[in-house]
């Protein structure tokens, strides 16, 4: 045993969880500089183009949404709107309900036998419970954390969504323009144009994820859900997909779940911070990262917990 004296243990910083979020006044920018400037320095350069994603049009809305598993609440009384022309990022620590909320938008949550839902979800003003699940999931498509291409060719992966919608099986010549357009929108066409019959599983991880995005886009969705789409990718592939997300928001409502705060700052127009199943704060990206209104948001984006 060492004879060296043992000092006192390091202080433990505790975050209170049994209190309501505290509303705080935005800090002064100082010297006339905008508050978001400090956030930009900490979180890097945003990929958002000047002028935004065009005219913002609401496509989807949730009102007082609640989700529970076996009676244990996972999402509590959340209301949000999702619009074409912007990217909404859902941030928060693990287990706060982000992915559950995302999966509930196209009724994937209901595939879990113990799940129950309260509140309203509408797509273009129509209650999603009144839509066929297959139709809803065509209009509100999802790309998952791990790339999941089908064990078939690049062409057939993208054509799959179109074939599933057709009443009669279309021929390849009919499918080709749709497939090429989807690959182009996903930023993958130039890399695979000469070898569309190559097995999709031979693509790199970043290419596979863009192929999954192309497959989702081929269904002509209105809302694109992204569940940590870059968490398994290298920085170069991540940058490519982030640029793609920014471009696609001109045509779609995009909702992305990410644990990467820098990524949320780079690609999002609005950010929603969730904690213990509750929506703590939602606002423009510059507000959430530069001048958050709730103390708990400020603690999270500053790295005090997570």
C-alpha positions as CSV (number, residue, x, y, z in Angstrom):
1,X,0.0,0.0,0.0
2,X,1.3,3.5,-0.8
3,X,2.4,5.8,2.1
4,X,1.4,8.9,0.1
5,X,-1.3,11.0,1.8
6,X,-4.8,10.6,0.4
7,X,-6.4,14.0,-0.4
8,X,-10.1,14.7,-0.4
9,X,-12.1,13.4,-3.4
10,X,-12.8,15.7,-6.3
11,X,-16.0,17.7,-6.0
12,X,-19.1,16.1,-7.7
13,X,-21.3,18.4,-9.7
14,X,-24.9,17.4,-9.4
15,X,-27.7,18.5,-11.7
16,X,-31.1,18.8,-10.1
17,X,-33.7,16.8,-11.8
18,X,-36.7,17.2,-9.6
19,X,-37.4,20.8,-10.4
20,X,-39.1,22.6,-13.2
21,X,-36.9,24.2,-15.9
22,X,-35.9,27.7,-14.9
23,X,-36.6,30.5,-17.4
24,X,-33.6,32.8,-17.7
25,X,-33.2,36.0,-19.6
26,X,-30.9,35.8,-22.6
27,X,-27.3,36.9,-21.8
28,X,-26.2,40.2,-23.2
29,X,-24.3,39.8,-26.5
30,X,-21.7,42.3,-25.5
31,X,-19.9,44.9,-27.7
32,X,-22.8,44.7,-30.2
33,X,-22.0,41.2,-31.3
34,X,-24.9,38.8,-31.8
35,X,-25.4,36.1,-29.2
36,X,-25.0,33.3,-31.7
37,X,-21.5,34.3,-32.5
38,X,-20.2,32.6,-29.4
39,X,-22.1,29.5,-30.3
40,X,-20.6,29.6,-33.8
41,X,-17.2,29.6,-32.3
42,X,-17.9,26.6,-30.1
43,X,-19.9,24.6,-32.6
44,X,-18.2,25.3,-35.9
45,X,-19.5,26.7,-39.2
46,X,-23.2,26.1,-40.1
47,X,-23.9,24.4,-43.4
48,X,-27.2,26.3,-43.7
49,X,-27.3,28.5,-46.8
50,X,-28.2,32.1,-46.5
51,X,-31.9,32.6,-47.2
52,X,-32.8,29.3,-45.5
53,X,-34.6,26.5,-47.2
54,X,-37.2,28.5,-49.0
55,X,-40.8,29.1,-48.0
56,X,-41.6,27.3,-44.8
57,X,-44.8,25.3,-45.0
58,X,-46.1,23.2,-42.1
59,X,-46.6,19.5,-43.0
60,X,-46.9,17.7,-39.7
61,X,-48.0,18.5,-36.2
62,X,-48.1,16.8,-32.8
63,X,-50.3,18.1,-30.0
64,X,-49.9,16.9,-26.4
65,X,-48.2,13.7,-27.5
66,X,-47.6,11.1,-24.9
67,X,-46.0,7.7,-25.3
68,X,-45.6,5.0,-22.6
69,X,-44.1,1.5,-22.6
70,X,-45.8,-0.9,-20.2
71,X,-47.3,2.1,-18.5
72,X,-43.9,3.8,-18.0
73,X,-43.9,7.3,-19.7
74,X,-41.3,7.8,-22.4
75,X,-42.7,11.0,-24.0
76,X,-44.8,13.5,-22.0
77,X,-47.2,16.1,-23.3
78,X,-45.1,17.2,-26.3
79,X,-46.4,19.6,-29.0
80,X,-44.4,20.5,-32.1
81,X,-44.8,21.4,-35.7
82,X,-42.6,20.1,-38.6
83,X,-42.3,22.1,-41.8
84,X,-41.0,21.9,-45.3
85,X,-38.2,24.3,-45.8
86,X,-36.4,23.7,-42.5
87,X,-34.5,21.0,-40.5
88,X,-35.7,20.4,-37.0
89,X,-33.1,18.7,-34.8
90,X,-34.1,16.8,-31.6
91,X,-31.4,16.9,-29.0
92,X,-31.0,15.6,-25.5
93,X,-29.3,13.0,-23.4
94,X,-29.8,9.2,-24.0
95,X,-33.2,8.0,-22.9
96,X,-34.9,11.3,-23.1
97,X,-37.5,10.2,-25.6
98,X,-36.1,11.6,-28.9
99,X,-36.2,8.4,-30.9
100,X,-39.5,7.3,-29.4
101,X,-41.0,10.6,-30.6
102,X,-39.4,10.2,-34.0
103,X,-40.7,6.6,-34.4
104,X,-44.2,7.7,-33.3
105,X,-44.5,10.2,-36.2
106,X,-45.0,7.3,-38.7
107,X,-46.6,4.9,-36.2
108,X,-43.6,2.6,-35.8
109,X,-44.0,2.8,-32.1
110,X,-47.2,0.9,-32.3
111,X,-45.3,-2.1,-33.5
112,X,-44.1,-2.5,-29.9
113,X,-46.9,-4.5,-28.1
114,X,-46.5,-2.7,-24.7
115,X,-46.6,0.8,-26.3
116,X,-49.5,3.2,-25.8
117,X,-50.0,6.7,-27.2
118,X,-52.1,9.7,-26.3
119,X,-52.4,13.0,-28.1
120,X,-52.9,13.9,-31.8
121,X,-50.6,13.6,-34.8
122,X,-51.7,15.1,-38.1
123,X,-50.1,15.1,-41.6
124,X,-51.4,17.9,-43.8
125,X,-54.3,18.3,-41.4
126,X,-55.3,14.6,-41.5
127,X,-55.1,12.5,-38.3
128,X,-52.5,9.8,-39.0
129,X,-54.6,7.2,-37.3
130,X,-57.1,7.5,-40.1
131,X,-54.4,6.7,-42.7
132,X,-53.2,3.2,-43.8
133,X,-49.9,2.5,-42.1
134,X,-48.2,1.7,-45.4
135,X,-49.4,4.9,-46.9
136,X,-48.3,6.9,-43.9
137,X,-44.8,5.4,-44.0
138,X,-44.5,6.2,-47.6
139,X,-45.3,9.8,-47.0
140,X,-43.3,10.0,-43.7
141,X,-40.2,7.9,-44.4
142,X,-37.4,7.0,-41.9
143,X,-33.6,6.4,-42.3
144,X,-32.1,4.6,-39.3
145,X,-28.8,4.9,-37.4
146,X,-27.1,1.9,-39.1
147,X,-27.3,1.7,-42.9
148,X,-29.7,-1.1,-43.9
149,X,-29.5,-1.7,-47.6
150,X,-31.3,-4.8,-48.9
151,X,-29.2,-7.7,-50.1
152,X,-29.8,-6.9,-53.7
153,X,-28.4,-4.5,-56.4
154,X,-28.1,-0.7,-56.0
155,X,-30.8,-0.4,-58.7
156,X,-33.2,-2.8,-57.0
157,X,-32.7,-1.2,-53.6
158,X,-34.0,2.1,-54.9
159,X,-36.7,0.6,-57.2
160,X,-38.1,-1.4,-54.3
161,X,-40.2,1.4,-52.9
162,X,-41.6,2.2,-56.3
163,X,-42.4,-1.5,-57.0
164,X,-44.2,-1.8,-53.7
165,X,-46.5,1.2,-54.6
166,X,-47.4,0.0,-58.1
167,X,-50.5,-2.1,-58.8
168,X,-48.7,-3.9,-61.5
169,X,-44.9,-4.7,-61.5
170,X,-43.3,-2.0,-63.6
171,X,-40.5,-2.8,-66.0
172,X,-36.9,-1.7,-65.5
173,X,-37.2,0.9,-68.3
174,X,-40.1,2.5,-66.5
175,X,-38.3,2.5,-63.2
176,X,-34.9,3.8,-64.4
177,X,-35.8,7.5,-64.5
178,X,-37.2,7.4,-60.9
179,X,-34.2,5.4,-59.7
180,X,-31.7,7.8,-61.3
181,X,-33.5,10.9,-59.9
182,X,-33.5,9.5,-56.4
183,X,-29.8,8.6,-56.6
184,X,-29.1,12.1,-57.9
185,X,-31.1,13.7,-55.1
186,X,-29.2,11.6,-52.6
187,X,-25.8,12.7,-54.0
188,X,-24.8,9.2,-55.0
189,X,-25.5,9.0,-58.8
190,X,-22.1,10.1,-60.0
191,X,-20.4,7.4,-57.9
192,X,-22.5,4.5,-59.0
193,X,-23.9,5.4,-62.4
194,X,-21.8,2.9,-64.3
195,X,-22.5,0.0,-62.0
196,X,-26.1,0.1,-60.9
197,X,-26.2,-3.7,-60.8
198,X,-23.4,-3.9,-58.2
199,X,-24.5,-5.5,-54.9
200,X,-25.5,-2.7,-52.5
201,X,-23.6,-4.4,-49.6
202,X,-20.3,-3.8,-51.4
203,X,-20.7,0.0,-51.1
204,X,-18.9,1.9,-48.3
205,X,-20.8,2.8,-45.2
206,X,-21.3,6.4,-46.3
207,X,-22.5,5.2,-49.7
208,X,-24.9,2.7,-48.1
209,X,-26.4,5.4,-46.0
210,X,-27.0,7.6,-49.0
211,X,-28.5,4.7,-50.8
212,X,-30.9,4.3,-47.9
213,X,-31.8,8.0,-48.2
214,X,-32.3,7.5,-52.0
215,X,-34.6,4.5,-51.3
216,X,-36.6,6.7,-49.0
217,X,-36.7,9.6,-51.5
218,X,-37.9,7.3,-54.3
219,X,-41.2,7.0,-52.4
220,X,-41.8,10.7,-52.9
221,X,-42.2,11.4,-49.2
222,X,-43.4,14.7,-47.6
223,X,-41.4,14.2,-44.3
224,X,-38.0,12.6,-43.9
225,X,-37.1,11.2,-40.4
226,X,-33.4,10.7,-39.7
227,X,-32.4,8.8,-36.5
228,X,-28.7,9.6,-35.9
229,X,-27.9,9.0,-39.6
230,X,-24.2,9.8,-39.3
231,X,-23.3,8.1,-36.0
232,X,-21.6,5.1,-37.7
233,X,-19.9,7.1,-40.4
234,X,-16.5,8.7,-40.9
235,X,-16.1,12.5,-41.0
236,X,-16.0,12.7,-44.8
237,X,-19.2,10.7,-45.2
238,X,-20.8,12.7,-42.4
239,X,-20.0,16.0,-44.2
240,X,-21.5,14.7,-47.4
241,X,-24.7,13.7,-45.7
242,X,-25.0,16.9,-43.8
243,X,-24.7,18.9,-47.1
244,X,-27.4,16.6,-48.5
245,X,-29.7,17.2,-45.5
246,X,-29.4,21.0,-45.9
247,X,-30.2,20.7,-49.6
248,X,-33.2,18.4,-49.2
249,X,-34.9,20.7,-46.7
250,X,-36.0,22.8,-49.7
251,X,-38.3,20.0,-50.7
252,X,-39.1,18.2,-47.5
253,X,-39.8,18.6,-43.8
254,X,-36.8,17.0,-42.2
255,X,-36.5,15.8,-38.5
256,X,-33.2,14.6,-37.3
257,X,-32.3,13.0,-34.0
258,X,-28.6,13.6,-33.1
259,X,-26.4,13.3,-30.0
260,X,-23.8,15.4,-31.8
261,X,-24.5,19.0,-30.8
262,X,-22.0,20.3,-33.4
263,X,-24.0,18.5,-36.1
264,X,-27.3,20.0,-34.8
265,X,-25.8,23.4,-35.0
266,X,-24.4,22.8,-38.5
267,X,-27.6,21.5,-40.2
268,X,-30.7,22.6,-38.1
269,X,-32.8,25.6,-38.6
270,X,-34.8,24.9,-35.4
271,X,-33.7,22.8,-32.4
272,X,-35.9,21.0,-29.8
273,X,-34.3,20.0,-26.5
274,X,-35.8,17.1,-24.7
275,X,-35.1,15.9,-21.1
276,X,-36.8,13.0,-19.2
277,X,-39.4,12.7,-21.9
278,X,-40.4,16.4,-21.8
279,X,-39.9,19.1,-24.3
280,X,-37.9,21.7,-22.3
281,X,-37.3,24.3,-25.1
282,X,-37.7,24.7,-28.8
283,X,-36.4,27.6,-30.9
284,X,-34.1,28.8,-33.7
285,X,-30.7,27.2,-33.6
286,X,-29.0,30.5,-32.7
287,X,-31.3,30.8,-29.7
288,X,-30.8,27.3,-28.4
289,X,-27.0,27.4,-28.7
290,X,-26.4,31.1,-28.2
291,X,-29.0,32.3,-25.7
292,X,-31.1,29.5,-24.4
293,X,-34.1,30.5,-22.3
294,X,-34.2,27.5,-20.0
295,X,-31.5,26.9,-17.5
296,X,-31.5,23.1,-18.2
297,X,-31.0,23.8,-21.9
298,X,-28.0,26.0,-21.1
299,X,-26.6,23.3,-18.8
300,X,-26.9,20.7,-21.6
301,X,-25.5,22.6,-24.5
302,X,-22.6,23.9,-22.3
303,X,-21.7,20.2,-21.5
304,X,-22.6,20.3,-17.8
305,X,-24.4,16.9,-18.4
306,X,-25.3,14.6,-21.2
